[in-house]
Each structure stands twice: as structure tokens, then as C-alpha cells.
Amino acid sequence: MPTVSSSLPRASTVGRSILPVVFVAFLTGCHTYGSSEAIKSLPSDLKAANISDIEIKALPDGVSPEFREKLNTALVTETKKCATGGHALKLSVSIGRLTTANAAQTILIGDSADIKGSAQLIEPADGKVVGDYDINKSIGGGGVFAAIGMAGGEAKLANAFAAELCQQAFGR
């Protein structure tokens, strides 16, 4: 009987060669990105300031009842690290958008969670805005690791917002 030879690999060989690729894609991770900007930069003589009071003026509909406290905690924690000077300023924050990632969508095709808002640094004596910042941070990715990394989305977004404020206003 004649032997028939084919140049095509057997199905089991093809399956075994793409399985690692599919597995790695399934496990990929997440990353943080954003497009924040200073509307009015803090004057250099006020870079040595501290935050004496935090006011959260606005939050979007649909956030959890605990989000205000998560954001306040993140702002207090981060500003104690970056705003360590002797001059007291008031911080006023408004959050316009907060979206959290869908875990199933993150695993299958990728998703992102984002927070967008504004932060003003105010001179308490006269109410003058001395620093004004638009803060926009996102945490995105795909796969199982990204879904795990984006769990607890509101708290992670609150921390990302606070850290970005420190970077924009105080350079740290």
C-alpha cells in the first residue's frame, strides 16, 4: 500500500504549539495610565505646603456609599507623604467620572477602570485657588492577572487619583 505524506502538521501538534500562547494571553496583567494636567500650577513658594483640610465637593452617581471615605483616606494618606511643608492649604476635590472594570470582560477581551476629576489647592485665609489640576487616571488590562489586579476598583482608583494629585502638584 502506498504511503501518503502531508506537509501539514497533525492537529495535536498544532494544538500543543498554540496552547502556550493562548495560556499566556489568558494570564496577562494590567497597567496604569492617564492624561492629567495642571490648569494652574502651584507657585514654587507654595510647594512647601501641607494639606490642612480636605473637602470632597462632588461624586458621580453610582459610586458605592463607601467611596467618599475611600477617597478621603487615600487623599489624607498620600498628601501626608507629598505635602510636608509648613504652609497650610485646603484641598477641594470633585470627581466627575468613576467606572470600574467588569471582571469577566477583563479576562476575555480586556477592560479598564478610570477616574476623572479636579483638585484645587486653596489659600484658606482668602479662598484664592493657588493650584488647579485635572486628574485622569485609568487602570486597564486583560486576562486573569488583570482581573485580580483590578479587584477592589474604587479603592485602587481613589489611591491612583491621590497619587497623581501629589505628582502633579508637588512633583512627588
C-alpha positions as CSV (number, residue, x, y, z in Angstrom):
1,M,0.0,0.0,0.0
2,P,1.4,3.4,-0.9
3,T,2.3,5.9,1.8
4,V,0.7,9.3,1.7
5,S,2.8,12.1,3.2
6,S,1.4,15.5,4.0
7,S,3.3,18.7,4.7
8,L,0.6,19.8,7.2
9,P,1.3,19.2,10.8
10,R,-1.0,16.9,12.7
11,A,-3.8,18.7,14.7
12,S,-2.5,17.6,18.0
13,T,0.9,19.2,17.2
14,V,-0.8,22.5,16.2
15,G,-2.9,22.4,19.3
16,R,0.1,21.9,21.5
17,S,2.0,24.7,19.9
18,I,-0.7,27.4,20.3
19,L,-1.8,26.3,23.8
20,P,1.1,28.2,25.5
21,V,0.2,31.4,23.5
22,V,-3.5,31.1,24.5
23,F,-2.5,30.4,28.1
24,V,-0.2,33.4,28.3
25,A,-2.8,35.7,26.7
26,F,-5.3,34.5,29.3
27,L,-3.0,35.4,32.2
28,T,-1.8,38.8,31.1
29,G,-1.7,41.7,33.5
30,C,-2.8,45.3,34.0
31,H,-1.2,48.8,33.8
32,T,-1.9,52.3,34.9
33,Y,-2.0,55.3,32.6
34,G,-3.5,58.8,32.5
35,S,-3.6,62.2,31.0
36,S,-3.6,64.6,33.9
37,E,-2.7,68.3,33.5
38,A,-2.1,71.4,35.6
39,I,-4.7,74.1,34.8
40,K,-2.9,76.4,37.2
41,S,0.4,75.1,38.7
42,L,1.1,75.7,42.4
43,P,3.6,78.6,42.7
44,S,7.1,77.4,43.7
45,D,7.0,79.2,47.0
46,L,3.9,77.1,47.9
47,K,5.4,73.8,47.0
48,A,6.4,73.6,50.7
49,A,2.8,73.3,51.8
50,N,0.7,70.8,53.7
51,I,-2.9,70.0,53.4
52,S,-4.8,71.1,56.5
53,D,-8.4,70.4,55.2
54,I,-9.9,68.2,52.5
55,E,-13.3,68.9,51.0
56,I,-14.9,66.4,48.6
57,K,-17.4,68.5,46.8
58,A,-18.9,66.2,44.2
59,L,-19.1,62.5,43.3
60,P,-20.7,60.8,40.3
61,D,-23.9,58.9,40.6
62,G,-23.5,55.1,41.0
63,V,-20.5,55.1,43.3
64,S,-20.7,53.0,46.4
65,P,-21.7,54.6,49.7
66,E,-18.1,53.9,51.0
67,F,-16.3,55.6,48.1
68,R,-16.3,59.1,49.8
69,E,-14.4,57.6,52.8
70,K,-12.1,55.6,50.5
71,L,-11.2,58.8,48.6
72,N,-10.7,60.8,51.7
73,T,-8.5,58.2,53.2
74,A,-6.4,58.0,50.0
75,L,-6.1,61.8,49.9
76,V,-5.0,62.0,53.5
77,T,-2.5,59.2,53.2
78,E,-0.9,60.4,50.0
79,T,-0.8,64.1,50.8
80,K,0.9,63.4,54.2
81,K,3.7,61.9,52.1
82,C,4.0,64.6,49.4
83,A,2.8,67.8,51.0
84,T,5.0,68.1,54.1
85,G,5.8,71.8,54.3
86,G,4.7,74.4,56.9
87,H,2.2,76.4,54.8
88,A,-1.4,75.1,55.2
89,L,-3.6,74.8,52.2
90,K,-7.1,73.5,51.7
91,L,-7.8,70.7,49.1
92,S,-11.1,70.7,47.3
93,V,-11.9,67.7,45.1
94,S,-14.7,67.0,42.6
95,I,-14.9,63.6,40.9
96,G,-16.9,63.7,37.6
97,R,-16.5,60.1,36.4
98,L,-15.6,56.8,38.0
99,T,-16.0,53.5,36.2
100,T,-14.9,50.1,37.4
101,A,-13.9,47.1,35.3
102,N,-16.0,44.1,34.5
103,A,-14.1,41.0,35.7
104,A,-15.5,38.7,33.0
105,Q,-14.8,41.2,30.2
106,T,-11.3,41.8,31.6
107,I,-10.5,38.1,31.5
108,L,-11.9,37.6,28.0
109,I,-11.1,40.8,26.0
110,G,-9.7,43.3,28.4
111,D,-11.3,46.3,30.2
112,S,-10.3,49.4,32.1
113,A,-11.4,51.3,35.2
114,D,-11.0,55.0,35.3
115,I,-11.4,58.1,37.5
116,K,-11.6,61.7,36.3
117,G,-11.9,64.7,38.4
118,S,-10.4,68.0,39.5
119,A,-8.5,69.1,42.5
120,Q,-8.0,72.7,43.7
121,L,-5.5,73.9,46.3
122,I,-6.9,76.9,48.1
123,E,-5.4,79.5,50.3
124,P,-7.5,79.2,53.5
125,A,-7.1,82.9,54.5
126,D,-8.7,84.4,51.4
127,G,-10.2,81.4,49.5
128,K,-8.0,82.0,46.5
129,V,-7.3,79.0,44.2
130,V,-3.5,78.7,44.1
131,G,-3.3,75.3,42.3
132,D,-5.9,73.7,39.9
133,Y,-5.5,70.3,38.4
134,D,-7.5,68.0,36.1
135,I,-6.7,64.4,37.1
136,N,-7.5,61.5,34.8
137,K,-6.2,58.0,35.7
138,S,-7.0,54.6,34.3
139,I,-6.1,51.1,35.2
140,G,-6.5,48.7,32.3
141,G,-5.5,45.3,31.0
142,G,-6.7,41.8,30.2
143,G,-6.6,38.3,31.4
144,V,-6.8,36.7,34.8
145,F,-4.0,38.7,36.4
146,A,-5.6,41.9,35.3
147,A,-9.0,40.9,36.7
148,I,-7.3,40.1,40.0
149,G,-5.2,43.3,39.9
150,M,-8.3,45.5,39.2
151,A,-10.3,43.9,42.1
152,G,-11.3,46.5,44.7
153,G,-11.6,49.0,41.9
154,E,-12.9,52.0,43.8
155,A,-10.1,51.9,46.4
156,K,-7.5,51.5,43.7
157,L,-8.9,54.4,41.7
158,A,-9.0,56.6,44.8
159,N,-5.4,55.8,45.5
160,A,-4.4,56.4,41.9
161,F,-6.2,59.8,41.9
162,A,-4.4,60.8,45.2
163,A,-1.0,59.7,43.9
164,E,-1.5,61.6,40.6
165,L,-2.5,64.8,42.5
166,C,0.8,64.5,44.5
167,Q,2.8,64.1,41.4
168,Q,1.1,67.0,39.6
169,A,1.0,69.5,42.4
170,F,4.1,68.6,44.4
171,G,6.3,66.6,42.0
172,R,6.4,63.6,44.2
